[in-house]
Amino acid sequence: MPEVSRFYGIIVRIFTETQGRHHLPHVHVYYQADRAIYSLDPIELLTGSLPKR
């Protein structure tokens, strides 16, 4: 799980597995105790949530 970016306490990791849980390229985003997973094409929230600010 390569880390793509780290800023303001937010960590973004990219995954490209095609046989995995989400079957699409996606990113995991971590911020403190919150986590979310977003697909890349189209960009949409798959699971989890992050605070607005």
PAMI-276463 format. One record per residue: residue number from 1; chain; x, y, z of N, C-alpha, C in turn. Coordinates in steps of 0.001 Angstrom, whole numbers, always signed. Layout:
BEGIN
[NUM; "A"; [X; Y; Z]; [X; Y; Z]; [X; Y; Z]]
...
END
This chain:
BEGIN
[1; "A"; [+825; -1178; +0]; [+0; +0; +0]; [+871; +1244; +0]]
[2; "A"; [+1282; +1707; -1163]; [+2141; +2874; -1263]; [+1436; +4147; -810]]
[3; "A"; [+2155; +4917; -41]; [+1624; +6201; +423]; [+1841; +7237; -673]]
[4; "A"; [+759; +7882; -1095]; [+815; +8859; -2172]; [+1063; +10251; -1626]]
[5; "A"; [+428; +10569; -501]; [+527; +11924; +27]; [+284; +11928; +1528]]
[6; "A"; [+876; +12929; +2188]; [+660; +13148; +3614]; [+658; +14660; +3822]]
[7; "A"; [-474; +15212; +4262]; [-580; +16649; +4480]; [-1611; +16930; +5556]]
[8; "A"; [-1345; +17899; +6421]; [-2251; +18293; +7505]; [-2784; +17101; +8288]]
[9; "A"; [-1985; +16069; +8468]; [-2411; +14893; +9213]; [-3230; +13906; +8409]]
[10; "A"; [-3436; +14172; +7118]; [-4203; +13281; +6244]; [-3218; +12393; +5483]]
[11; "A"; [-3464; +11095; +5487]; [-2616; +10144; +4773]; [-3431; +9528; +3643]]
[12; "A"; [-2863; +9512; +2441]; [-3547; +8948; +1271]; [-2698; +7800; +726]]
[13; "A"; [-3315; +6628; +608]; [-2637; +5450; +54]; [-3433; +4934; -1134]]
[14; "A"; [-2733; +4527; -2190]; [-3406; +4072; -3415]; [-3313; +2546; -3541]]
[15; "A"; [-4375; +1945; -4055]; [-4439; +501; -4275]; [-4932; +259; -5697]]
[16; "A"; [-4337; -709; -6388]; [-4725; -975; -7777]; [-5145; -2423; -7990]]
[17; "A"; [-5389; -3168; -6910]; [-5757; -4581; -7049]; [-7055; -4735; -7836]]
[18; "A"; [-7080; -5626; -8786]; [-8294; -5854; -9577]; [-9101; -7022; -9032]]
[19; "A"; [-8490; -7877; -8255]; [-9195; -9019; -7673]; [-9520; -8789; -6199]]
[20; "A"; [-9288; -7597; -5705]; [-9489; -7301; -4295]; [-10922; -6992; -3940]]
[21; "A"; [-11087; -6476; -2752]; [-12409; -6220; -2187]; [-13244; -5269; -3031]]
[22; "A"; [-12636; -4209; -3564]; [-13400; -3190; -4290]; [-13323; -3344; -5808]]
[23; "A"; [-12439; -4185; -6310]; [-12322; -4514; -7741]; [-11996; -3326; -8642]]
[24; "A"; [-11598; -2212; -8104]; [-11254; -1020; -8884]; [-10045; -345; -8244]]
[25; "A"; [-9290; +434; -9021]; [-8267; +1262; -8391]; [-8949; +2211; -7402]]
[26; "A"; [-8369; +2349; -6216]; [-8998; +3183; -5201]; [-7952; +3702; -4228]]
[27; "A"; [-8334; +4683; -3422]; [-7448; +5236; -2404]; [-8091; +5075; -1037]]
[28; "A"; [-7234; +4826; -50]; [-7647; +4828; +1343]; [-7155; +6145; +1924]]
[29; "A"; [-8033; +6855; +2617]; [-7684; +8143; +3212]; [-7873; +8022; +4716]]
[30; "A"; [-6837; +8409; +5479]; [-6860; +8312; +6936]; [-6675; +9697; +7531]]
[31; "A"; [-7487; +10021; +8518]; [-7313; +11270; +9259]; [-7704; +11007; +10703]]
[32; "A"; [-6734; +11038; +11599]; [-6926; +10711; +13008]; [-7640; +9367; +13126]]
[33; "A"; [-8820; +9303; +13729]; [-9543; +8032; +13897]; [-10491; +7752; +12732]]
[34; "A"; [-10587; +8669; +11771]; [-11523; +8519; +10651]; [-10829; +7898; +9441]]
[35; "A"; [-11602; +7113; +8678]; [-11089; +6474; +7460]; [-12163; +6500; +6390]]
[36; "A"; [-11722; +6583; +5142]; [-12654; +6527; +4011]; [-11933; +5882; +2835]]
[37; "A"; [-12708; +5261; +1961]; [-12170; +4649; +752]; [-12919; +5241; -434]]
[38; "A"; [-12148; +5744; -1413]; [-12727; +6375; -2602]; [-12290; +5625; -3848]]
[39; "A"; [-13219; +5402; -4781]; [-12839; +4865; -6090]; [-12254; +6021; -6902]]
[40; "A"; [-11463; +5690; -7923]; [-10819; +6731; -8728]; [-11555; +7036; -10024]]
[41; "A"; [-12277; +6080; -10557]; [-12980; +6319; -11823]; [-14313; +5594; -11827]]
[42; "A"; [-15384; +6260; -11505]; [-15512; +7675; -11158]; [-15100; +7914; -9711]]
[43; "A"; [-14761; +9150; -9388]; [-14396; +9482; -8015]; [-15663; +9502; -7179]]
[44; "A"; [-15749; +8542; -6241]; [-16900; +8489; -5345]; [-16520; +7741; -4078]]
[45; "A"; [-17205; +8067; -3008]; [-16977; +7429; -1723]; [-17510; +6002; -1771]]
[46; "A"; [-16658; +5029; -1423]; [-17087; +3634; -1379]; [-17538; +3244; +21]]
[47; "A"; [-16788; +3676; +1017]; [-17120; +3346; +2399]; [-16399; +4294; +3346]]
[48; "A"; [-16918; +4436; +4552]; [-16298; +5268; +5567]; [-16733; +6714; +5480]]
[49; "A"; [-16051; +7550; +6266]; [-16347; +8986; +6253]; [-15162; +9753; +6815]]
[50; "A"; [-15097; +11011; +6464]; [-14089; +11929; +6977]; [-14800; +13177; +7471]]
[51; "A"; [-14222; +13870; +8478]; [-14855; +15107; +8934]; [-14779; +16182; +7855]]
[52; "A"; [-15738; +17080; +7860]; [-15756; +18151; +6850]; [-14589; +19109; +7029]]
[53; "A"; [-14140; +19329; +8250]; [-12985; +20197; +8531]; [-12142; +19605; +9603]]
END
